[in-house]
Amino acid sequence: MPGTSPGATCEKWDLAAPAFQQVAEHVGAERTTAYFAQLLSEKLVTTYSRGTPVREWRRKEGMRGEVLDCRVYSVAGLQALIAMRPSLERECERIEMLAAKVGHHAPPNVSHSRWMNAWVFGSGLMVGCD
């Protein structure tokens, strides 16, 4: 599909699944009708290219779709994290080992300048601030 990643297509198919089977999804009670309208802001359109049917998700005329876009991106990100889980766990272990070796260090000493703290901007005067 032009302009659509395979992951986005799969997520949209998952959202369209209730049309094909019974699926339950839990959403918060604070969701408005605008939220659900944006989730349903695209429709599946079948076009033909050289006699072959091509399915595309197209935005409905005049509809906003930020909720659907965010949903698709978050599911894609979750799937990427799930796929990377073994390497993420190894990286966490490596960081924990490094932290244990380094230990806790005191914050660096910061020297304060009386001159910088005392300057009153715009007046050109030095004021004795301690």
N, C-alpha and C positions, 0 to 999 in steps of 0.2 A: 504494500500500500504506500503510495507516495506521501511522504511527510508524517508517517506513523511508524513508530517502532513496534517490533513484534511483541514486546512486553506489554505495551499499551493496548495492543489489539487483544491480547489474552485477557487482560484485566477488564476491558470493555465487554468481552464475551462473558466473563464471570458476572458482571453486573447485569447483563442481559439474560442470564441463565433462568430467572423466574419465568420467562416466556416459554422456556423449554422444559423446565422441571421445577419442583417445589424446593425453594431455598429460603432459609431464614437468616436475617441479618439483624443484629441488635444495634440500635442507634439511640442516642440520648434523647430524653423527652424535650430538651430545649431546642431541638431542630425545628426550623420553620418550613413552611411550604416552599419558600424560595430555595432552601437547601436541596430539597428533593427535586425541584424543577431543574436546578443546575445539574444534579446527578443524572437526570434524564434529558440533558440538553443535546444529545447526539442521537442520530438514528442510523440504523444499518441500511445502506443502499446498495443494491446490486446493479452494476453496470456491465456492459459487455465490451470486451476488447478483443477484436479479431475473432468474434464468435465465442469467446471463452468468458464465462461469468466471473466478474471481479467484485468482491464485497468490500465496501469502504464505509467507515464511520464518518458521517458528515454532521456538522453542527446545524441544528435547526435554525431557521431564519429568525434573527432578532433575539436569540437566546444567549445568555452568558453561561460560561462553563468552567469557572475557576474551581468550583468544588470538585467537579469530575477530574479536572487536570491534576489537582492536588492529590486526589485519591489515587489516581493512576501512578503518579510519581512516588507516593509513599509506599504503595504495594511493590513497585519495582525496586525501591530502595531496600525494603524488607527482604525481598527475595535475594537481592545481592548480598545482604548481610548473612542470610541463612546459608548461601553458597560459600561464603568466606569464613564461616564459623570456625573451622579447625585452625586456620591461620590466625584469626583474631585471638583465639584462646592462647595460642603459642606466643603471640605478641604481648598479651597481657602478662603471661608468666615471665617473659623476658624483662618487661618493665618492672615487675615486682622484684625480681632478682637484682636488677640494677639499683633500685631504690633501697633495698636491704644492704647492699654493698656500700653505697654512698652514705647512708645514714642521714641524720638530721643536722643541718647546718644552721647556725645563727644568721640572721639577715645581715647584709653588709652594712658597715658604718657609713652613714651619710653625714657629710660635714655641711653645716648650715652657715650661710654668709649673713652677717649682721647688715652689711651694706645692701644686699639684695632684698632682705626682709624689711629693711627700713625705708626703702625708696617709695615715695608717694608719686604715682604716675601722673604726669601732667603738670605737677607743681614745681618740679625741679628742686624740691626741698628734701633734706635728709631729716627723718623723724626718728627719735631714739626709741625704737621698739626692741624689746628683748624677748 
